[in-house]
Amino acid sequence: MATTPPISKLILSAAITVFTTLASHAQTTAPMHLSSAAFSEGQTIPTKFTCSGADVSPPLSWSAAPATTKSFALIMDDPDAPAGTWVHWVVYNIPANDTEFPENAPYLWAQWRDKVEQPFPPTQGRNSFGKIGYGGPCPPPGKLHRYFFKLYALDTKLDLKPGGTKSDLERGMQKHIAAQTQLIGRFSR
């Protein structure tokens, strides 16, 4: 005659199975990560990438995007600006298979757009300088500012024309963000 194990052993066995499955999944699913070869998290952004230098965009790379990603979006802003958050760069419809921006990416995209139709190059929005594209850190003298590079993995390609603002992008991304990450750099003059 077969005996059934006590209920407490069944519950314990089920709990161990669930815990093992969750722990295994956590080890294999890393969060999305954004980094730069030019500066580390919380470190100084080199002058080359600011208005005091060549004012070109820094190299960025990312990893561990969700499998559902259809495009990426990037917002770079400065919450320490005297007049409120200052937007330095808005980029959207970054192809889902991209994992990096080279240094001076907007210049390269402009050349690429003239020569290649697919895959689509990213679309740039309007920054707080009133221009489309990248505008590097340019704080008033004397105060250290933080610059947030925020990357979003989206489950769609957005229907936004070139020149969209940060607000336009944030509205378009609502309910489409599959994952997000950020990198913070600092700069003062």
C-alpha positions as CSV (number, residue, x, y, z in Angstrom):
1,M,0.0,0.0,0.0
2,A,1.4,3.3,-1.1
3,T,1.5,6.2,1.3
4,T,1.3,9.8,0.4
5,P,3.8,12.2,1.8
6,P,2.5,14.6,4.4
7,I,1.1,17.9,3.1
8,S,4.0,19.9,4.6
9,K,6.5,17.9,2.5
10,L,4.5,18.6,-0.7
11,I,4.3,22.3,0.1
12,L,8.0,22.4,0.8
13,S,8.8,20.5,-2.4
14,A,6.7,22.9,-4.4
15,A,8.3,25.9,-2.8
16,I,11.8,24.6,-3.5
17,T,10.8,24.0,-7.2
18,V,9.4,27.6,-7.5
19,F,12.4,29.2,-5.8
20,T,14.9,27.2,-7.9
21,T,13.1,28.2,-11.1
22,L,13.0,31.9,-10.1
23,A,16.7,31.9,-9.0
24,S,17.7,30.2,-12.3
25,H,15.7,32.8,-14.3
26,A,17.3,35.7,-12.3
27,Q,20.8,34.4,-13.0
28,T,20.2,34.2,-16.8
29,T,18.2,37.4,-17.2
30,A,20.5,40.4,-16.7
31,P,19.0,43.9,-16.6
32,M,19.6,46.2,-19.5
33,H,22.8,48.1,-19.1
34,L,24.2,51.4,-20.7
35,S,27.8,52.4,-20.7
36,S,30.4,54.6,-22.4
37,A,34.0,54.0,-23.4
38,A,34.6,57.7,-22.7
39,F,33.5,57.9,-19.0
40,S,32.2,55.6,-16.3
41,E,29.0,55.9,-14.2
42,G,29.1,59.1,-12.1
43,Q,32.5,60.2,-13.6
44,T,33.4,63.4,-15.5
45,I,32.4,63.6,-19.2
46,P,35.5,64.5,-21.2
47,T,35.7,68.1,-22.5
48,K,35.6,66.8,-26.1
49,F,31.9,65.9,-25.7
50,T,30.9,69.3,-24.3
51,C,30.5,72.9,-25.6
52,S,34.0,73.6,-24.2
53,G,35.4,71.1,-26.7
54,A,34.4,69.6,-30.1
55,D,30.8,69.2,-28.8
56,V,30.4,65.7,-30.4
57,S,28.3,62.9,-28.9
58,P,30.1,60.4,-26.7
59,P,30.3,56.7,-27.7
60,L,27.5,54.7,-26.0
61,S,26.9,50.9,-25.8
62,W,24.1,48.8,-24.3
63,S,23.3,45.2,-23.6
64,A,20.7,42.8,-22.3
65,A,17.6,44.3,-24.1
66,P,14.4,42.3,-23.9
67,A,13.6,40.0,-26.8
68,T,10.4,42.0,-27.4
69,T,12.4,45.1,-28.3
70,K,11.3,46.7,-31.6
71,S,13.3,50.0,-31.2
72,F,15.2,52.0,-28.7
73,A,14.9,55.7,-27.6
74,L,17.5,57.8,-25.8
75,I,17.0,61.0,-23.8
76,M,20.0,63.0,-22.4
77,D,19.1,65.8,-20.0
78,D,20.5,67.9,-17.2
79,P,18.2,68.2,-14.1
80,D,20.6,70.7,-12.5
81,A,20.2,73.5,-15.1
82,P,19.1,76.8,-13.5
83,A,16.0,77.1,-15.6
84,G,14.8,73.6,-15.0
85,T,15.7,70.3,-16.8
86,W,17.7,71.0,-19.9
87,V,17.4,68.6,-22.8
88,H,20.6,67.9,-24.6
89,W,19.7,65.0,-26.9
90,V,16.5,63.2,-28.0
91,V,16.9,60.1,-30.3
92,Y,14.2,57.6,-31.2
93,N,13.5,54.7,-33.6
94,I,17.0,53.3,-32.9
95,P,16.9,49.9,-34.6
96,A,16.3,47.0,-32.3
97,N,19.5,45.2,-33.4
98,D,21.8,48.2,-32.6
99,T,23.8,47.9,-29.4
100,E,26.0,51.1,-29.7
101,F,26.4,54.6,-30.9
102,P,29.9,55.5,-32.1
103,E,31.5,58.8,-31.1
104,N,29.9,61.7,-33.1
105,A,26.9,59.5,-34.1
106,P,24.7,62.3,-35.5
107,Y,27.3,63.2,-38.0
108,L,27.7,59.6,-39.1
109,W,23.9,59.1,-39.3
110,A,23.6,62.2,-41.6
111,Q,26.1,60.6,-44.0
112,W,24.5,57.2,-43.7
113,R,21.0,58.5,-44.3
114,D,22.1,59.8,-47.7
115,K,23.6,56.5,-48.7
116,V,21.5,53.7,-47.1
117,E,17.8,53.2,-46.9
118,Q,17.6,50.1,-44.7
119,P,18.1,49.4,-41.9
120,F,16.7,52.8,-40.9
121,P,19.0,55.2,-39.1
122,P,17.8,56.7,-35.8
123,T,15.6,59.8,-35.7
124,Q,16.7,62.8,-33.7
125,G,14.5,65.2,-31.8
126,R,14.8,68.8,-30.8
127,N,16.9,69.7,-27.8
128,S,16.6,72.7,-25.4
129,F,19.1,74.7,-27.6
130,G,16.4,74.7,-30.2
131,K,18.3,72.4,-32.6
132,I,17.8,68.9,-33.8
133,G,20.6,66.6,-32.7
134,Y,23.2,66.5,-29.9
135,G,24.1,69.5,-27.8
136,G,26.8,68.7,-25.3
137,P,27.0,69.7,-21.6
138,C,27.4,73.5,-21.3
139,P,26.6,74.5,-17.7
140,P,27.2,78.0,-16.3
141,P,30.7,78.3,-14.8
142,G,31.2,77.1,-11.3
143,K,28.7,74.4,-10.7
144,L,29.0,70.6,-11.2
145,H,26.0,69.3,-13.3
146,R,24.7,65.8,-13.7
147,Y,23.9,64.5,-17.2
148,F,21.5,61.6,-17.5
149,F,21.6,59.4,-20.6
150,K,18.4,57.4,-20.4
151,L,17.9,54.5,-22.7
152,Y,14.5,52.8,-23.3
153,A,13.8,49.5,-25.0
154,L,10.4,49.8,-26.7
155,D,8.0,47.2,-28.0
156,T,7.2,49.3,-31.1
157,K,8.7,51.7,-33.6
158,L,7.3,55.2,-32.9
159,D,5.3,57.3,-35.3
160,L,7.2,60.5,-34.6
161,K,8.6,62.8,-37.2
162,P,12.2,64.2,-36.9
163,G,12.4,67.1,-34.5
164,G,10.1,65.7,-31.8
165,T,10.6,67.0,-28.3
166,K,11.4,65.1,-25.1
167,S,7.7,65.5,-24.2
168,D,6.6,64.2,-27.6
169,L,8.8,61.2,-27.1
170,E,7.7,60.5,-23.6
171,R,4.0,60.6,-24.7
172,G,4.8,58.3,-27.6
173,M,6.6,55.8,-25.3
174,Q,3.8,55.5,-22.8
175,K,2.8,51.8,-22.5
176,H,5.6,50.7,-24.8
177,I,8.6,50.7,-22.5
178,A,9.9,47.1,-22.1
179,A,13.0,48.0,-20.2
180,Q,15.1,51.1,-19.3
181,T,18.5,52.0,-18.0
182,Q,20.6,55.0,-17.5
183,L,24.2,56.3,-17.3
184,I,25.1,59.5,-15.4
185,G,28.0,61.7,-16.3
186,R,29.1,64.9,-14.7
187,F,30.7,68.1,-16.0
188,S,31.5,71.6,-14.8
189,R,33.2,74.6,-16.4
